[in-house]
Amino acid sequence: MVDKNNEYKMNETIDELMKIKPFSLGFEEKKIHFIKCISESIKFHYENCPDYQNYCKKKNFNPDNIVDISNIPFLPVDIFKKITLLSVPKSEIIKIIKSSGTTTNMPSTIHLDRITANRQMISLNSIITDFIGKEKLNFIIIDNEKTLEANNQNLSSRGTAIRGMLIFAKKFTCILNENLKLDSKIISQLENTDNSSTYIFGFTWLIHKILSENKNNKIFKNLFSKISKSTVLHIGGWKKLSDLSIDKQQFNKECSEFFNTSSEKIIDLYGMTEQLGIVYPDCKYGNKHVPIFSEILIRDIHSLEVQPFGKSGFIQVISPIPHSYPGVSLLTDDIGEILGIDDCPCGRKGTYFMFKKRSEMADPKGCGDTLDI
């Protein structure tokens, strides 16, 4: 049974953390708050998810004695494609999110209760407004509006991401038809758009697809030639672009030309379905920033030992935000590198890093035993 007093204490602690501006604290000061919150979160999942508790015991991990985040057991992010892990009764689940299929064609399935969903909304709002401000602006969505629809409790990760961004929109328009092609009728209706600030949002792979298909589309190019203050926000799909040998520099060049904007106004949002609400945006210097309610580590792809600055490895993401499922410490199959702490020229405090590529390994080596929990 959930101890309601402990649950309230945990929520109060995490809620207080989330009131702090996301990039305002230096690493050492943040660490004090973060360790307290992640400790409370892990204790909650340990007490309320038997599978997670069993796994922690196999790792000889004591949730009452967390002195450093590197000692926290991590689950491989793919585990949510294979089993259901819950820390709350099923009756408290209000939404089920399914990730886009990857090379395995198996989506991750994440169950959200109201507490988790509210935290995700607060954290996303805090992070994004730090980059784009609080003024609500026009959004052009590179997707079809049916992507936003939910089937009962179920919603795709793409639909969830778009819905999340719409809290920043004064008004929005989805410009693709059901076949994910440009809808010329909608484009024509946008011809009279004023020359005001506009945000363009979509999934990375889908934006690339649309740009590739419409290099000679005069209507499309004419629309964006009239918008001189556009910012492109994009997320997800680098694996598909890597398969096409498209790198970030080339993608940014294509976006700059088509959307009539500078590369500094093309913001790549690194994030994942398994920790919704946490995104790691690029600043104008191209560095990805870790907010106060998250932290990352880099682990060697063979030994899984924590790597120092300047060394590449698997990205481990740690956050106390998940409440309905034990997704607090996850090892991704993404390759990245920590670049520094507290000294990015953009002025944001905390850890900043670089996402390099998706791993070609089916599962991070050494994580197979996590499935037997």
C-alpha positions in Angstrom: 0.0 0.0 0.0 1.1 3.6 -0.7 1.9 5.6 2.4 -0.1 8.7 1.8 2.1 10.8 4.2 5.3 9.7 2.4 3.7 10.3 -1.0 2.7 13.8 0.0 6.2 14.5 1.2 7.7 13.2 -2.1 5.4 15.3 -4.2 6.0 18.4 -2.1 9.8 18.0 -2.5 9.6 17.5 -6.3 7.1 20.2 -6.7 9.4 22.6 -4.9 12.3 21.6 -7.3 10.1 22.3 -10.3 9.4 25.9 -9.2 13.1 26.8 -9.7 14.1 28.2 -13.1 15.4 25.2 -15.0 19.0 26.4 -15.8 19.5 28.9 -12.9 21.5 26.8 -10.4 25.2 25.8 -10.7 25.9 22.1 -10.7 27.0 21.8 -7.0 24.0 23.7 -5.7 21.6 21.8 -7.9 23.1 18.5 -6.7 21.9 19.1 -3.2 18.2 19.6 -4.3 18.4 16.9 -7.0 19.8 14.1 -4.8 17.0 14.7 -2.2 14.3 14.5 -4.9 15.6 11.5 -6.7 16.1 9.7 -3.4 12.4 10.3 -2.4 11.3 9.2 -5.9 13.3 6.0 -5.9 12.0 5.1 -2.4 8.5 5.5 -3.7 9.0 3.2 -6.7 10.9 0.7 -4.5 8.0 0.4 -2.1 5.2 0.4 -4.7 6.6 -1.5 -7.7 7.5 -5.1 -6.7 9.4 -5.7 -10.0 11.5 -2.7 -9.5 12.2 -3.6 -5.8 13.3 -7.1 -6.9 15.6 -5.6 -9.5 17.2 -3.2 -7.0 17.8 -6.1 -4.6 19.5 -8.1 -7.3 21.8 -5.1 -7.8 22.4 -4.9 -4.0 21.1 -1.3 -4.1 19.8 0.3 -0.9 17.4 3.3 -1.7 18.0 4.7 1.8 21.6 5.4 1.0 22.0 7.4 -2.2 25.1 9.6 -2.1 25.7 9.9 -5.8 23.5 9.4 -8.9 26.1 7.1 -10.5 25.1 4.4 -7.9 21.5 4.4 -8.9 20.5 1.2 -10.9 19.4 2.0 -14.4 16.9 0.2 -16.6 17.5 -0.1 -20.3 15.0 2.2 -22.0 13.8 -0.8 -24.2 12.4 -2.5 -21.2 9.1 -0.6 -21.7 8.8 -2.3 -25.0 8.7 -5.7 -23.3 6.9 -5.5 -20.0 4.6 -3.2 -18.0 6.0 -1.6 -14.9 3.6 0.3 -12.6 4.0 2.0 -9.3 0.4 3.0 -8.9 -2.9 1.0 -9.2 -4.2 0.7 -12.8 -7.3 2.6 -11.7 -5.1 5.8 -11.4 -3.9 5.6 -15.0 -5.4 8.4 -17.1 -3.3 8.1 -20.3 -1.2 5.5 -22.2 1.5 6.7 -24.5 3.0 4.5 -27.2 6.3 5.5 -28.8 6.9 5.4 -32.5 8.1 2.0 -33.7 11.8 1.7 -34.1 14.0 -1.0 -35.8 12.3 -3.6 -33.7 8.8 -2.3 -34.6 7.9 -2.6 -30.9 6.7 0.6 -29.3 7.4 1.5 -25.7 4.2 1.7 -23.7 4.2 4.3 -20.9 1.3 4.5 -18.3 0.7 8.0 -16.9 -1.3 9.0 -13.8 -2.4 12.5 -13.1 0.6 13.4 -11.0 3.1 12.3 -13.7 1.1 14.1 -16.5 1.0 17.3 -14.5 4.7 17.2 -13.7 5.5 16.6 -17.4 3.4 19.6 -18.4 5.1 21.9 -15.8 8.6 20.7 -16.7 8.1 21.1 -20.5 6.6 24.6 -20.0 9.6 25.6 -17.8 12.2 24.3 -20.3 10.7 25.6 -23.5 9.8 29.1 -22.2 13.4 29.5 -21.2 14.3 29.2 -24.9 11.4 30.9 -26.7 9.8 33.1 -24.0 6.3 33.2 -22.6 4.5 35.0 -25.4 2.1 32.8 -27.3 2.8 32.8 -31.0 1.5 31.2 -34.3 2.6 27.6 -34.8 2.8 25.8 -38.1 2.8 22.0 -37.4 4.5 19.7 -39.9 2.0 16.9 -39.4 -1.6 16.0 -39.9 -4.2 17.0 -37.3 -5.4 13.5 -36.9 -2.0 12.7 -35.3 -3.3 14.6 -32.3 -6.3 12.3 -31.8 -6.4 9.8 -29.0 -8.0 6.3 -29.1 -9.6 6.0 -25.7 -6.7 6.4 -23.3 -4.1 5.7 -26.0 -2.0 8.4 -27.7 1.0 8.2 -30.0 4.3 9.8 -28.9 4.1 12.1 -31.9 0.6 13.2 -30.9 1.7 13.7 -27.4 4.7 15.8 -28.4 2.5 18.0 -30.6 -0.1 18.5 -27.9 2.7 19.4 -25.5 3.9 22.2 -27.8 0.5 23.6 -28.4 0.4 25.1 -24.9 2.8 27.7 -26.4 0.6 28.5 -29.4 -1.8 31.4 -29.9 -3.1 29.5 -32.9 -1.8 26.5 -34.9 -2.2 24.9 -38.3 -1.3 21.4 -39.3 -0.2 21.5 -43.0 -0.1 17.8 -44.0 -2.8 15.6 -45.2 -3.6 12.1 -44.0 -0.9 10.7 -46.3 1.7 13.0 -44.7 2.0 15.1 -47.8 1.7 18.9 -48.0 -2.0 19.9 -48.1 -2.0 22.6 -50.9 -5.4 23.8 -49.8 -4.2 24.6 -46.3 -1.0 26.1 -47.6 -3.1 28.4 -49.8 -5.1 29.5 -46.8 -1.9 30.5 -45.1 -0.8 32.7 -48.0 -2.2 35.7 -46.2 -0.2 35.2 -43.0 1.3 38.3 -41.5 5.0 38.9 -41.1 4.9 38.0 -37.4 7.0 35.6 -35.4 6.1 32.0 -36.3 7.2 28.7 -34.8 7.5 25.6 -37.0 7.3 22.3 -35.1 7.5 18.7 -36.3 9.4 15.5 -36.0 12.9 15.7 -37.5 12.5 12.8 -40.0 9.1 14.1 -41.1 10.4 17.7 -41.7 13.3 16.3 -43.8 10.8 14.1 -45.8 8.6 17.2 -46.6 11.6 19.4 -47.5 13.0 16.6 -49.8 9.7 16.2 -51.6 9.1 19.9 -52.1 12.4 21.4 -53.2 10.6 22.8 -56.3 7.2 23.6 -54.7 6.8 27.3 -55.4 3.7 27.6 -53.2 5.5 26.1 -50.2 8.6 28.2 -50.7 6.6 31.4 -51.3 4.7 30.9 -48.0 7.9 30.8 -45.9 9.6 33.6 -47.9 7.0 35.9 -46.3 7.8 34.9 -42.8 11.0 36.5 -41.8 10.9 35.7 -38.0 10.4 31.9 -38.0 12.0 29.5 -35.4 12.1 25.7 -36.2 11.6 23.3 -33.2 12.1 19.7 -34.1 12.4 16.4 -32.2 13.0 12.7 -32.9 14.0 10.7 -35.9 17.7 11.0 -36.1 18.1 7.3 -36.7 16.1 7.6 -40.0 18.2 10.5 -41.1 21.5 8.8 -40.2 20.4 5.9 -42.4 20.2 8.4 -45.2 23.6 9.9 -44.3 22.0 13.2 -43.3 23.8 14.9 -40.5 22.7 17.8 -38.3 24.7 20.4 -40.3 23.0 19.4 -43.5 19.6 19.3 -41.9 20.0 22.8 -40.5 21.1 24.1 -43.9 18.0 22.6 -45.6 15.8 24.1 -42.9 17.4 27.5 -43.1 16.9 27.7 -46.8 13.3 26.5 -46.8 12.0 28.3 -43.8 13.8 31.5 -44.4 15.6 31.5 -41.0 19.1 31.3 -39.5 20.7 28.2 -38.1 20.6 29.7 -34.6 16.8 29.6 -34.8 16.7 25.9 -35.5 16.3 24.1 -32.2 16.8 20.4 -31.9 14.9 19.0 -28.9 16.4 15.7 -27.6 13.9 13.7 -25.6 12.1 10.4 -25.3 8.7 8.8 -24.7 10.0 7.1 -21.6 10.6 10.4 -19.8 8.1 12.7 -21.3 8.2 16.4 -20.3 12.0 16.4 -20.2 13.6 17.8 -23.3 17.2 18.9 -23.9 17.2 21.8 -26.3 20.1 23.2 -28.3 21.2 26.7 -27.3 22.5 29.1 -30.0 25.9 27.5 -29.6 24.6 24.1 -30.4 24.9 22.6 -26.9 22.1 20.6 -25.3 21.2 21.7 -21.8 20.1 19.6 -18.8 17.4 21.2 -16.7 17.3 21.2 -12.9 14.8 18.3 -12.7 17.0 16.0 -14.7 20.6 14.9 -14.9 22.6 12.7 -17.4 25.6 10.4 -17.2 27.6 8.9 -20.1 28.5 5.2 -19.8 31.1 3.3 -21.8 29.4 1.1 -24.4 31.2 -2.0 -23.3 32.0 -1.7 -19.6 29.1 0.6 -18.8 31.4 2.6 -16.5 30.7 6.3 -16.1 32.8 8.3 -18.5 34.5 11.7 -17.9 34.0 14.8 -20.0 35.0 14.4 -23.6 34.4 10.7 -23.8 31.5 9.2 -25.8 29.1 6.5 -24.6 25.5 5.6 -23.9 23.4 8.5 -22.5 21.8 7.7 -19.1 18.9 10.0 -18.1 17.9 10.4 -14.5 14.8 12.3 -13.3 12.4 12.2 -10.3 9.4 13.2 -12.5 7.9 9.7 -13.3 5.5 8.8 -10.6 3.3 6.1 -12.2 6.2 4.0 -13.4 9.8 3.5 -12.3 11.4 5.4 -15.2 13.6 7.5 -13.0 17.0 6.1 -14.2 17.2 4.9 -17.8 20.1 3.8 -20.0 19.3 4.8 -23.6 20.9 3.4 -26.8 21.9 6.9 -27.8 25.5 7.9 -28.0 26.5 11.3 -26.5 29.2 13.2 -24.8 29.2 15.7 -21.9 30.9 18.9 -23.0 31.0 20.9 -19.8 29.2 22.1 -16.6 28.2 25.7 -15.7 30.3 27.4 -18.4 28.3 27.4 -21.6 28.7 30.8 -23.4 24.9 31.0 -23.5 24.8 31.6 -19.7 22.7 28.6 -18.7 24.0 26.7 -15.7 24.3 23.0 -15.2 25.4 20.1 -17.5 25.5 20.5 -21.2 26.2 17.8 -23.8 26.2 16.7 -27.4 24.0 14.0 -28.9 26.0 12.1 -31.5 24.0 9.2 -32.9 21.8 6.2 -32.2 23.7 3.1 -31.3 23.8 0.2 -33.8 23.6 -2.3 -30.9 20.3 -4.0 -30.4 20.6 -3.5 -26.6 23.2 -1.9 -24.5 25.7 -4.6 -23.6 25.3 -5.9 -20.0 21.6 -4.9 -19.6 20.0 -8.2 -20.5 19.7 -9.2 -16.9 17.4 -6.3 -16.3 14.6 -8.1 -18.2 14.6 -11.0 -15.6 13.0 -8.9 -12.8 
